[in-house]
Amino acid sequence: MITEAAKRIREARAIAVLTGAGVSAESGVPTFRGEGGLWRQFRAEDLATPGAFARDPRLVWEWYDWRRQKIAACRPNPAHHALAALESVAAEFLLITQNIDDLHRKAGSRRLVELHGNIWRVRCTREATVSALPDVPLAEIPPRCGCGALLRPDVVWFGESLPVDALERAMQAAETCELFLVVGTSTLVQPAASLPLVAKGRGAVVIEVNPDPTPISHLVDVSLQGKAGEILPALLAARRGSA
Ligand code: OAD
């Protein structure tokens, strides 16, 4: 299966990749769903919403402060590095991530779209200006803008739209790629989940990497069951070997 997938990757001129929380699992970032999922302890559905922030910004920021500290201690794993390496050999490439942890960029990925924002950025709730807030732990909870208004994490919450530019770039890559790689996502959250199906509909080869079956597993061309940190480096090595 790896050999077949590696051959398809080598033959493709335009590659798009969609990643989810599973790609950072081996770095120590908890996934949202499944064993050890963040939601078990914190009910993210109740915290990652505009309504929760309006009701209790302190509670929401305490949760983000906890996540920021956890993520700050995490480093990119071999899966992130393999995707950065794939970018450097692909003619056309876009890495679309649902993750907000910045680990792809830390691993060297540059042709990157963050669909759900970035946990290290904040946005003023009055002026909408975006800035970096690297403090860990936060000096003040909830943090405030210089103008006095509350700052919020620059991430997408439930019920909010995705950044238009990011979604357009992702959709265009899905529509035009020859190969679409789906890694470590449960494909349950829209619109990200529809991207591999768009690619498939346009004739792209779709390869999935996940230890568990997902709702799209039966639709993909090659399903590689296993951990991203093991499968992706093996895939890259096999791609080189098949040259
Ligand atoms: P999920 O937590 O829903 O899914 C994680 C997936 O990673 C599951 O399918 C696991 O089987 C898989 N997985 C676990 N360990 C893995 C490993 N070592 N290698 C590869 N795969 C592994 O996370 P997402 O699909 O990213 O959005 O969730 C999508 C969105 O739901 C998140 O971006 C977040 C959440 O609501 C927002 O907050 C807007």
py3Dmol code that shows the C-alpha trace and the ligand (Angstrom):
import py3Dmol

protein = """\
ATOM      1  CA  MET A   1       0.000   0.000   0.000  1.00  0.00           C
ATOM      2  CA  ILE A   2       2.822   2.414   0.905  1.00  0.00           C
ATOM      3  CA  THR A   3       4.575   1.646  -2.383  1.00  0.00           C
ATOM      4  CA  GLU A   4       1.380   2.285  -4.343  1.00  0.00           C
ATOM      5  CA  ALA A   5       0.770   5.576  -2.492  1.00  0.00           C
ATOM      6  CA  ALA A   6       4.412   6.664  -2.930  1.00  0.00           C
ATOM      7  CA  LYS A   7       4.195   6.033  -6.676  1.00  0.00           C
ATOM      8  CA  ARG A   8       1.016   8.134  -6.935  1.00  0.00           C
ATOM      9  CA  ILE A   9       2.690  10.956  -4.988  1.00  0.00           C
ATOM     10  CA  ARG A  10       5.777  10.882  -7.205  1.00  0.00           C
ATOM     11  CA  GLU A  11       3.641  11.045 -10.354  1.00  0.00           C
ATOM     12  CA  ALA A  12       1.538  14.002  -9.153  1.00  0.00           C
ATOM     13  CA  ARG A  13       2.553  17.515 -10.212  1.00  0.00           C
ATOM     14  CA  ALA A  14       0.005  19.320  -8.016  1.00  0.00           C
ATOM     15  CA  ILE A  15      -0.504  18.087  -4.448  1.00  0.00           C
ATOM     16  CA  ALA A  16      -2.895  19.316  -1.750  1.00  0.00           C
ATOM     17  CA  VAL A  17      -2.814  18.093   1.851  1.00  0.00           C
ATOM     18  CA  LEU A  18      -5.462  18.452   4.577  1.00  0.00           C
ATOM     19  CA  THR A  19      -4.355  17.914   8.168  1.00  0.00           C
ATOM     20  CA  GLY A  20      -6.244  17.723  11.443  1.00  0.00           C
ATOM     21  CA  ALA A  21      -5.499  17.276  15.121  1.00  0.00           C
ATOM     22  CA  GLY A  22      -4.150  13.729  14.563  1.00  0.00           C
ATOM     23  CA  VAL A  23      -1.015  15.083  12.879  1.00  0.00           C
ATOM     24  CA  SER A  24      -0.058  16.817  16.136  1.00  0.00           C
ATOM     25  CA  ALA A  25      -1.094  13.940  18.426  1.00  0.00           C
ATOM     26  CA  GLU A  26       2.413  12.489  18.482  1.00  0.00           C
ATOM     27  CA  SER A  27       3.736  15.933  19.470  1.00  0.00           C
ATOM     28  CA  GLY A  28       1.567  15.751  22.599  1.00  0.00           C
ATOM     29  CA  VAL A  29      -1.264  18.064  21.489  1.00  0.00           C
ATOM     30  CA  PRO A  30      -4.567  16.411  22.492  1.00  0.00           C
ATOM     31  CA  THR A  31      -6.994  15.624  19.656  1.00  0.00           C
ATOM     32  CA  PHE A  32     -10.590  16.839  19.923  1.00  0.00           C
ATOM     33  CA  ARG A  33     -12.260  13.475  19.535  1.00  0.00           C
ATOM     34  CA  GLY A  34     -11.328   9.929  20.482  1.00  0.00           C
ATOM     35  CA  GLU A  35      -9.240   8.548  23.320  1.00  0.00           C
ATOM     36  CA  GLY A  36      -7.764  11.307  25.483  1.00  0.00           C
ATOM     37  CA  GLY A  37      -9.712  13.882  23.450  1.00  0.00           C
ATOM     38  CA  LEU A  38      -9.686  17.387  24.785  1.00  0.00           C
ATOM     39  CA  TRP A  39     -13.454  17.584  24.751  1.00  0.00           C
ATOM     40  CA  ARG A  40     -13.796  14.893  27.386  1.00  0.00           C
ATOM     41  CA  GLN A  41     -12.307  17.144  29.971  1.00  0.00           C
ATOM     42  CA  PHE A  42     -13.407  20.548  28.752  1.00  0.00           C
ATOM     43  CA  ARG A  43     -16.495  20.289  26.535  1.00  0.00           C
ATOM     44  CA  ALA A  44     -15.039  22.490  23.797  1.00  0.00           C
ATOM     45  CA  GLU A  45     -18.498  22.879  22.220  1.00  0.00           C
ATOM     46  CA  ASP A  46     -19.425  24.946  25.282  1.00  0.00           C
ATOM     47  CA  LEU A  47     -16.262  27.059  25.295  1.00  0.00           C
ATOM     48  CA  ALA A  48     -15.270  27.617  21.652  1.00  0.00           C
ATOM     49  CA  THR A  49     -18.296  29.743  20.800  1.00  0.00           C
ATOM     50  CA  PRO A  50     -18.992  33.483  20.558  1.00  0.00           C
ATOM     51  CA  GLY A  51     -21.818  33.003  23.095  1.00  0.00           C
ATOM     52  CA  ALA A  52     -19.504  31.454  25.698  1.00  0.00           C
ATOM     53  CA  PHE A  53     -17.030  34.307  25.239  1.00  0.00           C
ATOM     54  CA  ALA A  54     -19.769  36.923  25.638  1.00  0.00           C
ATOM     55  CA  ARG A  55     -21.035  35.198  28.808  1.00  0.00           C
ATOM     56  CA  ASP A  56     -17.710  34.478  30.470  1.00  0.00           C
ATOM     57  CA  PRO A  57     -14.559  35.743  28.691  1.00  0.00           C
ATOM     58  CA  ARG A  58     -12.444  34.878  31.720  1.00  0.00           C
ATOM     59  CA  LEU A  59     -13.433  31.196  31.616  1.00  0.00           C
ATOM     60  CA  VAL A  60     -12.833  30.956  27.862  1.00  0.00           C
ATOM     61  CA  TRP A  61      -9.427  32.646  28.201  1.00  0.00           C
ATOM     62  CA  GLU A  62      -8.446  30.369  31.105  1.00  0.00           C
ATOM     63  CA  TRP A  63      -9.102  27.430  28.793  1.00  0.00           C
ATOM     64  CA  TYR A  64      -7.063  29.002  25.951  1.00  0.00           C
ATOM     65  CA  ASP A  65      -4.262  29.896  28.386  1.00  0.00           C
ATOM     66  CA  TRP A  66      -4.128  26.230  29.412  1.00  0.00           C
ATOM     67  CA  ARG A  67      -4.060  25.100  25.760  1.00  0.00           C
ATOM     68  CA  ARG A  68      -1.410  27.684  24.852  1.00  0.00           C
ATOM     69  CA  GLN A  69       0.846  26.473  27.661  1.00  0.00           C
ATOM     70  CA  LYS A  70       0.343  22.865  26.601  1.00  0.00           C
ATOM     71  CA  ILE A  71       1.079  23.638  22.936  1.00  0.00           C
ATOM     72  CA  ALA A  72       4.103  25.797  23.831  1.00  0.00           C
ATOM     73  CA  ALA A  73       5.736  22.680  25.248  1.00  0.00           C
ATOM     74  CA  CYS A  74       5.166  20.692  22.023  1.00  0.00           C
ATOM     75  CA  ARG A  75       7.555  20.350  19.098  1.00  0.00           C
ATOM     76  CA  PRO A  76       6.886  19.299  15.480  1.00  0.00           C
ATOM     77  CA  ASN A  77       7.046  15.519  15.015  1.00  0.00           C
ATOM     78  CA  PRO A  78       8.254  13.444  12.023  1.00  0.00           C
ATOM     79  CA  ALA A  79       4.832  13.879  10.344  1.00  0.00           C
ATOM     80  CA  HIS A  80       5.176  17.687  10.285  1.00  0.00           C
ATOM     81  CA  HIS A  81       8.755  17.373   9.001  1.00  0.00           C
ATOM     82  CA  ALA A  82       7.744  14.902   6.279  1.00  0.00           C
ATOM     83  CA  LEU A  83       5.069  17.321   5.005  1.00  0.00           C
ATOM     84  CA  ALA A  84       7.589  20.185   4.928  1.00  0.00           C
ATOM     85  CA  ALA A  85       9.911  17.909   2.932  1.00  0.00           C
ATOM     86  CA  LEU A  86       7.103  16.994   0.533  1.00  0.00           C
ATOM     87  CA  GLU A  87       6.466  20.707  -0.105  1.00  0.00           C
ATOM     88  CA  SER A  88      10.098  21.168  -1.109  1.00  0.00           C
ATOM     89  CA  VAL A  89       9.902  18.517  -3.857  1.00  0.00           C
ATOM     90  CA  ALA A  90       6.379  19.152  -5.211  1.00  0.00           C
ATOM     91  CA  ALA A  91       5.915  21.502  -8.170  1.00  0.00           C
ATOM     92  CA  GLU A  92       2.513  22.749  -6.983  1.00  0.00           C
ATOM     93  CA  PHE A  93       1.650  22.272  -3.340  1.00  0.00           C
ATOM     94  CA  LEU A  94      -0.714  23.540  -0.653  1.00  0.00           C
ATOM     95  CA  LEU A  95      -0.916  22.351   2.945  1.00  0.00           C
ATOM     96  CA  ILE A  96      -4.360  23.074   4.377  1.00  0.00           C
ATOM     97  CA  THR A  97      -4.558  22.654   8.126  1.00  0.00           C
ATOM     98  CA  GLN A  98      -7.395  22.766  10.630  1.00  0.00           C
ATOM     99  CA  ASN A  99      -4.833  22.986  13.416  1.00  0.00           C
ATOM    100  CA  ILE A 100      -4.189  26.218  15.277  1.00  0.00           C
ATOM    101  CA  ASP A 101      -0.973  25.078  16.972  1.00  0.00           C
ATOM    102  CA  ASP A 102       1.554  26.524  14.457  1.00  0.00           C
ATOM    103  CA  LEU A 103       3.549  23.262  14.379  1.00  0.00           C
ATOM    104  CA  HIS A 104       3.497  23.022  10.571  1.00  0.00           C
ATOM    105  CA  ARG A 105       5.159  26.426  10.290  1.00  0.00           C
ATOM    106  CA  LYS A 106       7.662  25.486  12.981  1.00  0.00           C
ATOM    107  CA  ALA A 107       8.558  22.413  10.909  1.00  0.00           C
ATOM    108  CA  GLY A 108       9.255  24.631   7.870  1.00  0.00           C
ATOM    109  CA  SER A 109       5.991  24.478   5.886  1.00  0.00           C
ATOM    110  CA  ARG A 110       5.428  27.717   3.970  1.00  0.00           C
ATOM    111  CA  ARG A 111       2.773  27.001   1.339  1.00  0.00           C
ATOM    112  CA  LEU A 112       0.287  26.764   4.187  1.00  0.00           C
ATOM    113  CA  VAL A 113      -3.326  27.766   4.806  1.00  0.00           C
ATOM    114  CA  GLU A 114      -4.699  27.840   8.350  1.00  0.00           C
ATOM    115  CA  LEU A 115      -8.430  27.303   8.024  1.00  0.00           C
ATOM    116  CA  HIS A 116      -9.225  27.690  11.730  1.00  0.00           C
ATOM    117  CA  GLY A 117      -6.788  30.466  12.682  1.00  0.00           C
ATOM    118  CA  ASN A 118      -3.794  30.421  14.998  1.00  0.00           C
ATOM    119  CA  ILE A 119      -3.679  30.208  18.782  1.00  0.00           C
ATOM    120  CA  TRP A 120      -0.676  32.566  18.986  1.00  0.00           C
ATOM    121  CA  ARG A 121      -2.598  35.454  17.440  1.00  0.00           C
ATOM    122  CA  VAL A 122      -5.251  37.639  19.083  1.00  0.00           C
ATOM    123  CA  ARG A 123      -7.881  39.965  17.669  1.00  0.00           C
ATOM    124  CA  CYS A 124      -9.316  43.121  19.231  1.00  0.00           C
ATOM    125  CA  THR A 125     -13.072  42.714  19.743  1.00  0.00           C
ATOM    126  CA  ARG A 126     -13.592  46.431  18.995  1.00  0.00           C
ATOM    127  CA  GLU A 127     -11.060  47.320  16.284  1.00  0.00           C
ATOM    128  CA  ALA A 128     -10.615  43.819  14.744  1.00  0.00           C
ATOM    129  CA  THR A 129      -6.852  44.394  14.583  1.00  0.00           C
ATOM    130  CA  VAL A 130      -4.826  41.193  14.702  1.00  0.00           C
ATOM    131  CA  SER A 131      -1.542  40.878  16.611  1.00  0.00           C
ATOM    132  CA  ALA A 132       0.780  38.243  18.033  1.00  0.00           C
ATOM    133  CA  LEU A 133       0.476  37.384  21.715  1.00  0.00           C
ATOM    134  CA  PRO A 134       3.252  34.933  22.531  1.00  0.00           C
ATOM    135  CA  ASP A 135       3.089  35.315  26.364  1.00  0.00           C
ATOM    136  CA  VAL A 136       2.879  31.964  28.127  1.00  0.00           C
ATOM    137  CA  PRO A 137       1.275  32.020  30.619  1.00  0.00           C
ATOM    138  CA  LEU A 138      -0.780  35.126  29.934  1.00  0.00           C
ATOM    139  CA  ALA A 139       0.112  38.113  32.109  1.00  0.00           C
ATOM    140  CA  GLU A 140      -3.548  39.179  32.316  1.00  0.00           C
ATOM    141  CA  ILE A 141      -6.730  37.102  31.942  1.00  0.00           C
ATOM    142  CA  PRO A 142      -8.711  38.095  29.980  1.00  0.00           C
ATOM    143  CA  PRO A 143      -6.104  40.046  27.978  1.00  0.00           C
ATOM    144  CA  ARG A 144      -7.038  43.533  26.733  1.00  0.00           C
ATOM    145  CA  CYS A 145      -6.112  45.616  23.704  1.00  0.00           C
ATOM    146  CA  GLY A 146      -4.356  48.983  24.118  1.00  0.00           C
ATOM    147  CA  CYS A 147      -7.745  50.558  23.293  1.00  0.00           C
ATOM    148  CA  GLY A 148      -9.225  48.955  26.419  1.00  0.00           C
ATOM    149  CA  ALA A 149     -11.468  46.403  24.658  1.00  0.00           C
ATOM    150  CA  LEU A 150     -11.182  42.655  25.219  1.00  0.00           C
ATOM    151  CA  LEU A 151      -8.858  40.631  22.997  1.00  0.00           C
ATOM    152  CA  ARG A 152     -10.048  37.249  21.706  1.00  0.00           C
ATOM    153  CA  PRO A 153      -8.064  34.351  20.234  1.00  0.00           C
ATOM    154  CA  ASP A 154      -7.752  34.755  16.431  1.00  0.00           C
ATOM    155  CA  VAL A 155      -9.340  31.363  15.843  1.00  0.00           C
ATOM    156  CA  VAL A 156     -12.599  30.201  14.289  1.00  0.00           C
ATOM    157  CA  TRP A 157     -15.297  29.288  16.803  1.00  0.00           C
ATOM    158  CA  PHE A 158     -18.395  27.158  16.286  1.00  0.00           C
ATOM    159  CA  GLY A 159     -21.003  29.122  14.391  1.00  0.00           C
ATOM    160  CA  GLU A 160     -18.433  31.471  12.819  1.00  0.00           C
ATOM    161  CA  SER A 161     -17.383  31.655   9.173  1.00  0.00           C
ATOM    162  CA  LEU A 162     -13.939  30.600   8.043  1.00  0.00           C
ATOM    163  CA  PRO A 163     -11.560  33.306   6.761  1.00  0.00           C
ATOM    164  CA  VAL A 164     -12.685  33.893   3.154  1.00  0.00           C
ATOM    165  CA  ASP A 165      -9.166  34.014   1.636  1.00  0.00           C
ATOM    166  CA  ALA A 166      -8.076  30.822   3.357  1.00  0.00           C
ATOM    167  CA  LEU A 167     -11.177  28.925   2.303  1.00  0.00           C
ATOM    168  CA  GLU A 168     -10.868  30.141  -1.297  1.00  0.00           C
ATOM    169  CA  ARG A 169      -7.231  29.037  -1.538  1.00  0.00           C
ATOM    170  CA  ALA A 170      -8.097  25.654  -0.010  1.00  0.00           C
ATOM    171  CA  MET A 171     -11.029  25.124  -2.348  1.00  0.00           C
ATOM    172  CA  GLN A 172      -8.987  26.098  -5.396  1.00  0.00           C
ATOM    173  CA  ALA A 173      -6.236  23.642  -4.419  1.00  0.00           C
ATOM    174  CA  ALA A 174      -8.819  20.876  -3.923  1.00  0.00           C
ATOM    175  CA  GLU A 175     -10.333  21.608  -7.329  1.00  0.00           C
ATOM    176  CA  THR A 176      -7.037  21.668  -9.240  1.00  0.00           C
ATOM    177  CA  CYS A 177      -4.746  19.154  -7.497  1.00  0.00           C
ATOM    178  CA  GLU A 178      -3.879  15.756  -8.958  1.00  0.00           C
ATOM    179  CA  LEU A 179      -3.353  14.185  -5.552  1.00  0.00           C
ATOM    180  CA  PHE A 180      -5.067  14.974  -2.239  1.00  0.00           C
ATOM    181  CA  LEU A 181      -3.575  13.653   1.003  1.00  0.00           C
ATOM    182  CA  VAL A 182      -5.806  13.607   4.120  1.00  0.00           C
ATOM    183  CA  VAL A 183      -3.934  13.177   7.401  1.00  0.00           C
ATOM    184  CA  GLY A 184      -5.180  12.863  10.988  1.00  0.00           C
ATOM    185  CA  THR A 185      -8.643  14.316  10.674  1.00  0.00           C
ATOM    186  CA  SER A 186     -11.963  12.763  11.638  1.00  0.00           C
ATOM    187  CA  THR A 187     -13.540  14.600   8.639  1.00  0.00           C
ATOM    188  CA  LEU A 188     -16.543  15.515  10.772  1.00  0.00           C
ATOM    189  CA  VAL A 189     -16.271  19.301  10.747  1.00  0.00           C
ATOM    190  CA  GLN A 190     -17.375  21.268   7.676  1.00  0.00           C
ATOM    191  CA  PRO A 191     -16.373  22.842   5.382  1.00  0.00           C
ATOM    192  CA  ALA A 192     -12.874  21.283   5.726  1.00  0.00           C
ATOM    193  CA  ALA A 193     -14.337  17.778   5.563  1.00  0.00           C
ATOM    194  CA  SER A 194     -15.716  18.362   2.071  1.00  0.00           C
ATOM    195  CA  LEU A 195     -12.320  19.273   0.534  1.00  0.00           C
ATOM    196  CA  PRO A 196     -11.162  15.677  -0.150  1.00  0.00           C
ATOM    197  CA  LEU A 197     -14.554  14.948  -1.711  1.00  0.00           C
ATOM    198  CA  VAL A 198     -14.253  17.999  -3.965  1.00  0.00           C
ATOM    199  CA  ALA A 199     -10.807  16.753  -5.051  1.00  0.00           C
ATOM    200  CA  LYS A 200     -12.139  13.257  -5.652  1.00  0.00           C
ATOM    201  CA  GLY A 201     -15.017  14.663  -7.713  1.00  0.00           C
ATOM    202  CA  ARG A 202     -12.494  16.480  -9.931  1.00  0.00           C
ATOM    203  CA  GLY A 203     -10.564  13.258 -10.570  1.00  0.00           C
ATOM    204  CA  ALA A 204      -7.727  13.585  -8.043  1.00  0.00           C
ATOM    205  CA  VAL A 205      -6.230  10.540  -6.342  1.00  0.00           C
ATOM    206  CA  VAL A 206      -7.116  10.688  -2.615  1.00  0.00           C
ATOM    207  CA  ILE A 207      -4.868   9.084   0.008  1.00  0.00           C
ATOM    208  CA  GLU A 208      -5.823   8.944   3.687  1.00  0.00           C
ATOM    209  CA  VAL A 209      -3.492   8.439   6.672  1.00  0.00           C
ATOM    210  CA  ASN A 210      -5.253   7.665   9.955  1.00  0.00           C
ATOM    211  CA  PRO A 211      -5.030   4.869  12.546  1.00  0.00           C
ATOM    212  CA  ASP A 212      -8.841   4.613  12.548  1.00  0.00           C
ATOM    213  CA  PRO A 213     -11.454   4.490   9.796  1.00  0.00           C
ATOM    214  CA  THR A 214     -13.268   7.783   9.081  1.00  0.00           C
ATOM    215  CA  PRO A 215     -16.488   8.599   7.190  1.00  0.00           C
ATOM    216  CA  ILE A 216     -14.448   9.046   3.975  1.00  0.00           C
ATOM    217  CA  SER A 217     -12.243   5.929   4.280  1.00  0.00           C
ATOM    218  CA  HIS A 218     -14.398   3.903   1.911  1.00  0.00           C
ATOM    219  CA  LEU A 219     -14.238   6.672  -0.733  1.00  0.00           C
ATOM    220  CA  VAL A 220     -10.477   7.184  -0.870  1.00  0.00           C
ATOM    221  CA  ASP A 221      -8.147   5.518  -3.380  1.00  0.00           C
ATOM    222  CA  VAL A 222      -5.541   4.441  -0.833  1.00  0.00           C
ATOM    223  CA  SER A 223      -6.138   4.167   2.913  1.00  0.00           C
ATOM    224  CA  LEU A 224      -2.982   3.902   5.020  1.00  0.00           C
ATOM    225  CA  GLN A 225      -3.923   2.840   8.541  1.00  0.00           C
ATOM    226  CA  GLY A 226      -1.396   3.987  11.117  1.00  0.00           C
ATOM    227  CA  LYS A 227       0.177   6.925  12.861  1.00  0.00           C
ATOM    228  CA  ALA A 228       1.107   9.947  10.773  1.00  0.00           C
ATOM    229  CA  GLY A 229       4.542  10.177  12.434  1.00  0.00           C
ATOM    230  CA  GLU A 230       5.360   6.693  11.176  1.00  0.00           C
ATOM    231  CA  ILE A 231       3.489   6.515   7.856  1.00  0.00           C
ATOM    232  CA  LEU A 232       4.461   9.908   6.377  1.00  0.00           C
ATOM    233  CA  PRO A 233       8.270   9.518   6.737  1.00  0.00           C
ATOM    234  CA  ALA A 234       7.948   5.979   5.299  1.00  0.00           C
ATOM    235  CA  LEU A 235       5.899   7.375   2.408  1.00  0.00           C
ATOM    236  CA  LEU A 236       8.526  10.033   1.673  1.00  0.00           C
ATOM    237  CA  ALA A 237      11.316   7.455   1.791  1.00  0.00           C
ATOM    238  CA  ALA A 238       9.369   5.149  -0.547  1.00  0.00           C
ATOM    239  CA  ARG A 239       8.715   8.097  -2.885  1.00  0.00           C
ATOM    240  CA  ARG A 240      12.452   8.725  -3.136  1.00  0.00           C
ATOM    241  CA  GLY A 241      13.044   5.011  -3.626  1.00  0.00           C
ATOM    242  CA  SER A 242      10.542   4.815  -6.469  1.00  0.00           C
ATOM    243  CA  ALA A 243      12.234   7.636  -8.414  1.00  0.00           C
TER     244      ALA A 243
END
"""
ligand_1 = """\
39
OAD
P -10.444 15.208 15.641
O -10.030 15.167 17.072
O -11.898 15.248 15.327
O -9.850 13.944 14.873
C -8.531 13.547 15.032
C -8.267 12.402 14.072
O -6.887 12.082 14.155
C -9.049 11.114 14.363
O -9.622 10.635 13.147
C -7.976 10.147 14.873
O -8.232 8.800 14.477
C -6.746 10.672 14.151
N -5.455 10.388 14.823
C -5.187 10.200 16.142
N -3.882 9.983 16.328
C -3.294 10.026 15.119
C -1.951 9.874 14.640
N -0.936 9.634 15.471
N -1.722 9.985 13.309
C -2.750 10.225 12.438
N -4.028 10.383 12.835
C -4.300 10.287 14.147
O -9.669 16.445 14.988
P -9.980 17.247 13.662
O -10.460 16.347 12.590
O -8.799 18.087 13.406
O -12.264 23.015 14.858
O -11.165 18.174 14.129
C -11.606 19.124 13.218
C -12.023 20.375 13.929
O -12.933 20.037 14.971
C -10.896 21.084 14.666
O -10.107 21.900 13.857
C -11.686 21.940 15.616
C -12.769 20.971 16.054
O -13.988 21.513 16.214
C -12.571 24.169 15.497
O -12.304 24.357 16.658
C -13.261 25.171 14.625
"""
view = py3Dmol.view(width=600, height=400)
view.addModel(protein, "pdb")
view.setStyle({"model": 0}, {"cartoon": {"style": "trace"}})
view.addModel(ligand_1, "xyz")
view.setStyle({"model": 1}, {"stick": {}})
view.zoomTo()
view.show()
